[in-house]
Amino acid sequence: MSESIDKDLIRQLLDGTISDDDVQRLQRMPYKDADRFWQYLEVLQDSVPWDEKILLRLNDHLYVVRDKSGNRIVKCDCGHEYGDYRINWKLQSLVRVRKTLDEFKQVYSPEPACPEPEWQEIREFYCPNCVAQLAVEVVPPGYPIVFEMLPDLDRFYRDFLGKPLEDESSNWYEDRSEDLLAKWGQEVK
């Protein structure tokens, strides 16, 4: 039998206001309570100003949600929609690229920790609406934008949570980023 955790403790964990004792208690639990993920989703849902159902949190500001039309999209906590979750959301964000040692030193300290400008660049991704920083990549110049996470939501809900999504389909788990790039290519011609 597992100990049950209330939603307020999950909220404290997400807000960063949880006590050290409660953190240790959570870490030492031999098993998570069966409804922990569902409580977590409720806490997340309560924290955003919109009603679309959160299916999964991607990072501090981004979620995969089911929109009013039944589509699975990426949405920022401010309400900005990035579109189909199978398309890399970074392609729809604001991007700042740092390429010089002086630019690197603005975010890295001490200087020996800086990437080498000849070998790497720093890409910072921001929400076009609220300008929250959403991700950072340190990659070789010209490297494709990294698609960090394309979750197999159907398998996760069906096989790990035991509650299949009502719109389950094999078409949901495929990278569609190339579709957007091809569309942009046609618009340039």
C-alpha positions as CSV (number, residue, x, y, z in Angstrom):
1,M,0.0,0.0,0.0
2,S,1.4,3.4,-1.0
3,E,1.2,6.6,1.0
4,S,-1.0,9.2,-0.6
5,I,0.2,12.7,-1.4
6,D,-2.2,15.6,-1.6
7,K,-2.4,18.2,-4.4
8,D,-1.1,21.0,-2.2
9,L,2.2,19.2,-1.7
10,I,2.5,18.7,-5.5
11,R,1.8,22.4,-6.0
12,Q,4.5,23.3,-3.5
13,L,6.9,21.0,-5.3
14,L,6.1,22.7,-8.6
15,D,6.3,26.2,-7.1
16,G,9.6,25.5,-5.4
17,T,8.1,26.2,-1.9
18,I,8.2,22.7,-0.6
19,S,10.1,22.1,2.6
20,D,13.2,20.0,2.7
21,D,11.5,17.5,5.0
22,D,8.7,17.0,2.5
23,V,11.2,16.6,-0.4
24,Q,12.9,13.9,1.6
25,R,9.6,12.2,2.4
26,L,8.7,12.1,-1.3
27,Q,12.1,10.8,-2.3
28,R,11.9,8.0,0.3
29,M,8.5,6.8,-0.7
30,P,8.9,3.2,-1.9
31,Y,6.0,3.6,-4.4
32,K,4.2,6.6,-5.9
33,D,0.5,6.8,-5.2
34,A,-1.5,5.6,-8.2
35,D,-3.2,8.9,-8.9
36,R,-0.1,11.1,-8.6
37,F,0.1,11.9,-12.3
38,W,-3.5,12.8,-12.5
39,Q,-3.1,15.1,-9.4
40,Y,0.0,16.6,-11.1
41,L,-2.1,17.4,-14.2
42,E,-4.8,19.0,-12.1
43,V,-2.2,21.2,-10.4
44,L,-0.8,22.2,-13.8
45,Q,-4.3,22.8,-15.2
46,D,-5.1,25.1,-12.2
47,S,-1.9,27.1,-12.9
48,V,-2.7,28.2,-16.5
49,P,-5.3,30.8,-17.6
50,W,-6.8,28.6,-20.4
51,D,-9.2,25.6,-20.4
52,E,-7.7,23.3,-23.0
53,K,-6.9,19.9,-21.4
54,I,-3.2,19.4,-20.6
55,L,-2.0,16.0,-21.7
56,L,1.7,16.4,-20.9
57,R,4.1,19.1,-19.7
58,L,7.1,19.6,-21.9
59,N,9.1,22.1,-19.8
60,D,8.5,25.0,-17.4
61,H,6.3,26.9,-19.8
62,L,5.2,24.5,-22.6
63,Y,2.5,21.8,-22.6
64,V,0.9,19.4,-25.1
65,V,-2.8,20.1,-24.9
66,R,-5.9,19.0,-26.7
67,D,-7.4,22.2,-28.2
68,K,-11.1,23.0,-28.7
69,S,-11.0,21.2,-32.1
70,G,-9.5,18.0,-30.7
71,N,-6.0,18.6,-32.0
72,R,-3.0,18.0,-30.0
73,I,-0.9,21.2,-29.9
74,V,1.9,22.8,-28.0
75,K,0.8,25.7,-25.9
76,C,2.7,28.1,-23.7
77,D,1.4,28.9,-20.2
78,C,0.8,32.5,-21.4
79,G,-1.7,31.0,-24.0
80,H,0.4,31.3,-27.2
81,E,-0.2,28.3,-29.5
82,Y,2.7,26.7,-31.5
83,G,0.5,24.3,-33.4
84,D,0.7,20.6,-34.0
85,Y,2.8,18.9,-31.3
86,R,4.4,16.7,-33.9
87,I,6.1,19.8,-35.4
88,N,9.1,21.1,-33.5
89,W,7.7,24.1,-31.6
90,K,11.2,25.8,-31.8
91,L,10.5,26.5,-35.5
92,Q,7.7,28.8,-34.4
93,S,9.6,30.6,-31.6
94,L,11.8,33.7,-31.4
95,V,15.5,32.7,-31.6
96,R,18.6,34.6,-30.4
97,V,21.9,33.2,-31.6
98,R,25.1,34.0,-29.7
99,K,28.2,33.5,-31.9
100,T,31.0,35.5,-30.4
101,L,33.1,35.0,-27.3
102,D,31.8,38.4,-26.0
103,E,28.3,37.1,-26.4
104,F,29.2,33.8,-24.7
105,K,30.7,35.6,-21.7
106,Q,27.4,37.3,-21.1
107,V,25.9,33.9,-20.1
108,Y,29.0,31.8,-19.1
109,S,31.3,32.4,-16.3
110,P,34.2,32.0,-15.8
111,E,35.5,32.5,-19.4
112,P,37.1,29.0,-19.6
113,A,33.6,27.5,-19.4
114,C,32.6,29.3,-22.6
115,P,32.0,27.3,-25.7
116,E,34.5,27.9,-28.5
117,P,33.0,30.4,-31.1
118,E,34.7,28.6,-34.0
119,W,33.0,25.3,-33.0
120,Q,29.7,26.2,-31.4
121,E,26.9,28.7,-31.2
122,I,24.3,29.2,-28.5
123,R,20.7,29.3,-29.6
124,E,18.1,30.7,-27.2
125,F,14.4,30.1,-27.9
126,Y,11.7,32.5,-26.6
127,C,7.9,32.6,-26.7
128,P,6.8,35.2,-29.3
129,N,4.0,36.3,-26.9
130,C,5.4,36.5,-23.3
131,V,9.1,36.3,-24.3
132,A,9.7,33.5,-21.7
133,Q,13.0,31.7,-22.4
134,L,11.9,28.2,-23.4
135,A,15.1,26.4,-24.3
136,V,18.8,26.8,-25.0
137,E,21.0,24.7,-27.4
138,V,24.8,24.8,-27.7
139,V,25.5,23.3,-31.1
140,P,27.9,23.5,-34.0
141,P,27.0,26.4,-36.4
142,G,24.6,25.2,-39.1
143,Y,23.4,22.2,-37.0
144,P,19.7,21.6,-37.5
145,I,17.4,22.8,-34.7
146,V,17.1,20.0,-32.1
147,F,13.6,18.4,-31.7
148,E,14.1,17.6,-28.0
149,M,10.9,15.6,-27.4
150,L,8.2,14.0,-29.5
151,P,6.3,12.1,-26.9
152,D,4.4,8.9,-27.8
153,L,1.3,10.1,-25.9
154,D,-0.9,7.2,-26.9
155,R,1.6,4.6,-25.7
156,F,2.3,6.6,-22.5
157,Y,-1.4,6.9,-21.6
158,R,-2.3,3.3,-22.7
159,D,0.7,1.3,-21.5
160,F,2.1,3.3,-18.6
161,L,-1.0,5.0,-17.2
162,G,-3.6,2.4,-18.1
163,K,-6.0,5.0,-19.5
164,P,-5.9,5.2,-23.3
165,L,-6.6,8.5,-24.9
166,E,-10.0,8.5,-26.8
167,D,-8.4,9.8,-30.0
168,E,-5.6,7.2,-30.1
169,S,-4.0,6.7,-33.5
170,S,-0.7,5.6,-35.0
171,N,-0.6,8.9,-36.9
172,W,0.0,10.8,-33.7
173,Y,3.6,9.6,-33.2
174,E,5.4,10.9,-36.2
175,D,7.7,13.9,-36.7
176,R,5.9,16.4,-39.0
177,S,8.5,19.2,-38.7
178,E,9.6,18.6,-42.3
179,D,6.0,19.4,-43.5
180,L,6.4,23.0,-42.1
181,L,9.9,23.3,-43.6
182,A,8.6,22.2,-47.0
183,K,5.7,24.7,-46.8
184,W,8.2,27.5,-46.1
185,G,10.3,26.3,-49.0
186,Q,7.3,26.6,-51.3
187,E,6.5,30.1,-50.1
188,V,10.1,31.2,-50.8
189,K,9.9,30.0,-54.5
